[in-house]
Every structure is written in structure tokens, then in C-alpha cells.
Amino acid sequence: MGGPGSGTQPDSPTHRGGRTKKAAVAVCGNGVPIKPDDIPTEVAAIWDRVFDLLSGVAFEQDSDAVEELADLLWRQSEHRKALRERPLDIDLNKQSLAIGRAVNTLLFQFGLTPRSRQVLLVPKEEAKEVDPFDALQAEYG
């Protein structure tokens, strides 16, 4: 597990439990997810919550997946309400399970589950080079 020059020492963040994780690579993306104008109010509220959770890992090209997750979370909450009234409705139970599986898949893909956070690689923001003159000005005001 990491020999000389390998860059993976046991105390490094890329080394975990005897396994070596790949170094984070640049995430292919730009911008932020764009909320559609035509989604229902209830889904829009959930979209906002999901957007906050996905800060830094979702980009403009993920807009459709964010919308799908928000819609599924809304449907899941509606099914839970209906199941309280009709707990023995088999079709409702089947639909609820299918929605739950779809929600879990998207949550996993976005790194919003405990397991997926362990394997999600998000690049660190690179430190900007500080101009020595600017540093002196900041220090001495």
C-alpha cells in the first residue's frame, strides 16, 4: 500500500483501511442546476432543498436529475400520506416501493447517502497563489 513515491501513505486522505482511493479528479461540469419554471409549487420547494444539499457536486447538466429527484421526493411524501389512510392497498405499496428505489438510486448518485459519501470524489478548491505584495498590504493594512 503505497511505496516510496506513490503518494499514498497510511495517514493520507487517499488511504483508508488498507485500500487506496484514487485521487480526486476534476468533476466534469460547470454552472449550477437550473430550476425549471414549469414545475409545481410543491416540487419547486423540494427542488430548493435538494439544490442546497447538492451544492458543489451538481452542475447545470444535472438539472434534469435534480428535478427528477425533487419530483420523486414529493411523490414519496404523497404516497406516505396515502399509505397512512390505506395501509393494505397493495398497488399503493408497490408504487411506494418503486418510488423509494428510484429515490435511493438518485440519492446515491449524488452522494447523499452514508455509503455514497465514502466513494464520492470531489476536488478540493485549489489555493490561489498569493502575491507577496498583496500579502504585505493585507498584513500591514
C-alpha positions as CSV (number, residue, x, y, z in Angstrom):
1,M,0.0,0.0,0.0
2,G,1.9,2.9,-1.2
3,G,5.7,2.6,-1.5
4,P,8.2,5.3,-2.0
5,G,7.0,7.9,-4.4
6,S,3.5,6.5,-4.6
7,G,1.9,9.5,-2.9
8,T,-0.4,7.3,-0.7
9,Q,0.9,6.9,2.8
10,P,-1.3,5.3,5.5
11,D,-2.0,8.7,7.0
12,S,-3.0,10.4,3.8
13,P,-6.7,11.1,2.9
14,T,-6.5,8.8,-0.1
15,H,-5.6,5.8,2.1
16,R,-8.3,4.1,4.0
17,G,-8.4,0.8,5.8
18,G,-5.7,-0.9,3.8
19,R,-7.2,0.3,0.5
20,T,-6.0,3.2,-1.6
21,K,-8.6,5.5,-3.1
22,K,-7.9,7.3,-6.4
23,A,-7.1,10.9,-6.1
24,A,-9.9,13.3,-6.8
25,V,-10.1,14.4,-10.4
26,A,-11.8,17.4,-11.8
27,V,-15.6,17.0,-11.8
28,C,-16.8,17.5,-15.4
29,G,-19.3,20.3,-15.0
30,N,-20.0,23.9,-14.9
31,G,-22.6,26.2,-13.6
32,V,-25.4,25.2,-11.2
33,P,-28.6,23.2,-11.8
34,I,-31.3,25.4,-13.3
35,K,-34.8,25.1,-11.7
36,P,-37.5,24.8,-14.4
37,D,-40.2,27.5,-14.4
38,D,-43.0,25.0,-15.0
39,I,-42.7,22.6,-12.1
40,P,-45.5,22.5,-9.4
41,T,-45.0,24.7,-6.3
42,E,-44.7,21.6,-4.0
43,V,-41.9,20.2,-6.2
44,A,-40.2,23.6,-6.5
45,A,-39.9,23.8,-2.7
46,I,-38.3,20.4,-2.6
47,W,-36.1,21.3,-5.5
48,D,-34.7,24.2,-3.4
49,R,-33.9,21.9,-0.5
50,V,-32.2,19.4,-2.8
51,F,-30.3,22.2,-4.5
52,D,-28.9,23.3,-1.2
53,L,-27.8,19.7,-0.4
54,L,-26.1,19.3,-3.7
55,S,-24.0,22.5,-3.5
56,G,-20.6,21.7,-5.1
57,V,-21.5,18.3,-6.6
58,A,-24.3,19.1,-9.0
59,F,-23.9,21.2,-12.1
60,E,-26.0,22.7,-14.9
61,Q,-26.1,19.4,-16.8
62,D,-27.6,17.7,-13.7
63,S,-30.7,19.9,-13.8
64,D,-32.9,17.2,-15.1
65,A,-31.7,14.7,-12.4
66,V,-32.3,17.3,-9.7
67,E,-35.8,17.9,-11.0
68,E,-36.4,14.1,-11.1
69,L,-35.2,13.7,-7.5
70,A,-37.4,16.6,-6.3
71,D,-40.4,15.2,-8.1
72,L,-39.8,11.7,-6.7
73,L,-39.4,13.0,-3.1
74,W,-42.7,14.9,-3.5
75,R,-44.4,11.7,-4.8
76,Q,-42.8,9.7,-1.9
77,S,-44.3,12.1,0.6
78,E,-47.7,11.9,-1.0
79,H,-47.6,8.1,-1.1
80,R,-46.7,8.0,2.6
81,K,-49.8,10.2,3.4
82,A,-52.0,7.8,1.3
83,L,-50.5,4.7,3.0
84,R,-51.5,6.0,6.4
85,E,-55.1,6.0,5.2
86,R,-54.9,2.8,3.2
87,P,-52.0,0.7,4.6
88,L,-53.3,-2.5,3.0
89,D,-53.6,-1.1,-0.6
90,I,-51.2,-3.5,-2.5
91,D,-50.9,-1.3,-5.6
92,L,-50.1,1.8,-3.5
93,N,-47.5,-0.2,-1.6
94,K,-45.9,-1.4,-4.8
95,Q,-45.8,2.1,-6.2
96,S,-44.3,3.4,-2.9
97,L,-41.6,0.8,-3.0
98,A,-40.7,1.6,-6.7
99,I,-40.5,5.3,-5.9
100,G,-38.3,4.6,-2.9
101,R,-35.9,2.6,-5.0
102,A,-35.7,5.4,-7.6
103,V,-35.2,8.0,-4.8
104,N,-32.4,5.9,-3.3
105,T,-30.7,5.5,-6.6
106,L,-30.6,9.2,-7.2
107,L,-29.6,10.0,-3.7
108,F,-26.7,7.5,-4.1
109,Q,-25.7,9.0,-7.4
110,F,-25.5,12.5,-5.9
111,G,-23.5,11.3,-2.8
112,L,-26.4,11.9,-0.4
113,T,-26.2,8.5,1.4
114,P,-23.7,7.5,4.0
115,R,-22.2,4.8,1.7
116,S,-22.1,7.0,-1.4
117,R,-20.3,9.8,0.5
118,Q,-17.4,7.4,1.2
119,V,-16.7,6.9,-2.5
120,L,-17.7,10.4,-3.8
121,L,-14.6,12.2,-5.1
122,V,-15.0,15.9,-5.1
123,P,-11.9,18.0,-5.9
124,K,-10.6,20.4,-3.3
125,E,-10.6,24.0,-4.3
126,E,-7.1,24.9,-5.3
127,A,-5.5,27.6,-3.2
128,K,-4.9,30.7,-5.1
129,E,-1.4,31.9,-5.3
130,V,-1.0,35.0,-3.1
131,D,1.1,37.8,-4.4
132,P,3.7,38.7,-1.8
133,F,2.9,42.4,-2.2
134,D,-0.8,41.8,-1.6
135,A,0.1,39.7,1.5
136,L,2.2,42.5,2.9
137,Q,-0.6,45.1,2.2
138,A,-3.1,42.8,4.0
139,E,-0.8,42.4,6.9
140,Y,0.1,46.0,7.4
141,G,-3.1,47.5,6.2
